[in-house]
Amino acid sequence: MIFGNAVYLWWLLLVLGLIVLEVFLFKKHQELLLKLFPGELKNLMLKNWNKNKHIARIALFILAIFFLSISLSRPQWGKKTEITDRRGIDVIIAIDTSKSMLAEDIKPNRLENAKTSLALLTEELAGNRVSLVAFAGRAFVQCPLTTDIEAIKLFLNSIDTNLIPNPGTNIKSAIDAAVKAFGKTKNSKALILLTDGEELDGNALSGADEAANNHIQIYAIGIGSLDGATIPVFDNRGNRVGVKKDKGEVVVSRANPELLNMLAKKTKGRAFMISDGE
């Protein structure tokens, strides 16, 4: 037998002390009564006092402390080691860090909204292996598969639009990076792809075919509005200096739910949209 909290066994010394104290006080009490009420006078004075009830009351109190100390010490027996085959889910979160994620059709902007949503999602993934991929014109694995959710949150918090120098939005590169990061795991595999869906480089649909061949389900989460929004431009000090333009024309970034639906459908996943207030 072993004890989970053996420190409470020290309370047994208290039980022993109470027994010794009660015996000592009982004898003292009897000696004092004999001095005060000698002979038959003692029996007359104590005719309504029940000695057995007194002893039973004290014994129950001491037994209560005894069993309390035993229960708090958490006795354990019958221990055996059993090896089980536990399989969780492997989840890779790929987050778009292109400049279009600075659009403010979702407050404060698409990227910060996405990071907040993902921080809440990672809490629900505790116990499974999670990885984080950031992508723009290229994709990089920021954190390999791990059960350390706090590490995922730390890497997620550090993500910004300056993380990847390659401009653009290459969704296929994110899928390719995820396929490689999953490796040969036998667990169920899910890729959570969070982007506005405005692909400028690569071929996302061919990437989805590769994901399907590797039994990876894509859960595509589109972020942004169909009406779109301009993309703010900041200087080196973080001051806003205008909006992004292409050949003198203001660039308007719009979400592309159609592409995300196709990616999800090819891999038997699902597609969702995050818009302002929804």
Steps between C-alpha positions, in 0.01 A plus 500: 500500500617851420364840603443793263531760783698320770552825690150464648611183677668729753150571626505149651739639760223744592264204545753329727548823695124539548473147638782558747353839599151358552627216717706747708210745542255220587725377780553854627127558489432186705764590760353849538148362547621264773652792686189714469244225554646213704328165536132464407469874439682461168244250366218724614641802319566307180180293488389675172840472333546204261859387481446280192341784301788728590758246380301431181482872418874546543574183301283613206676838491844336494389248234370786283843667504666164431293423191525861379879483504492165317266629228700820448818298459335329195590133551550316171547134424465259212724714274583368155653643183298478181617620158222638281506615140358853514461689175404863491467743213784679326399855413701752300387860507609698194450875531527753219749780580483686168448877497133455404443366854545860621168596338263641758166365380521294820611693808770567594620326181481156343826371646440607860147364487634171366764476774240560770271234355783247471615564858153395616498201267832365627349469849250251358782299340677419828606134505560485125810585301491845342734677259510856369583606142523861381479578130500787254693462173669202670414284799705419809434265791513725806447220751511122429234263628485520877259447789632819664208737439677784681786478250250524214348811659846654537583450133153615396538822695826582317348473151467820296504605135878563511577141596540374142685728256351335191191703399180348365266223610609149405244262652656198329828564681310487832341167405836361385663605827219332695533174304871493581443592868248219550758248384393136526274535803217247528280742692206680343631811322330836473628821343332817624567755228424856602524753216301757305530259208639760266760278335756683292761228453506124462217258437293434811276238334794277406619534861156381616535192278831422667342546843218262406753240383663522844164468682512857630172680548508875439285724716518828311409811697455808288547834670383827350201640314374453146492877452866513595713772654811699424838387633670755726868581452731582792846655518796358694375664821157341473326819394223463245598684181226400258352199321651247261483588131580311182594714199331796663177314573392435860511126576184353656541160665194274493437163662473203265261245659456312171864390497487398866186294442673313217804428718280359775287297261801333337624376841160420659546788742288808560520871427397791719501877479591757764360844427444809712255407775479133390 
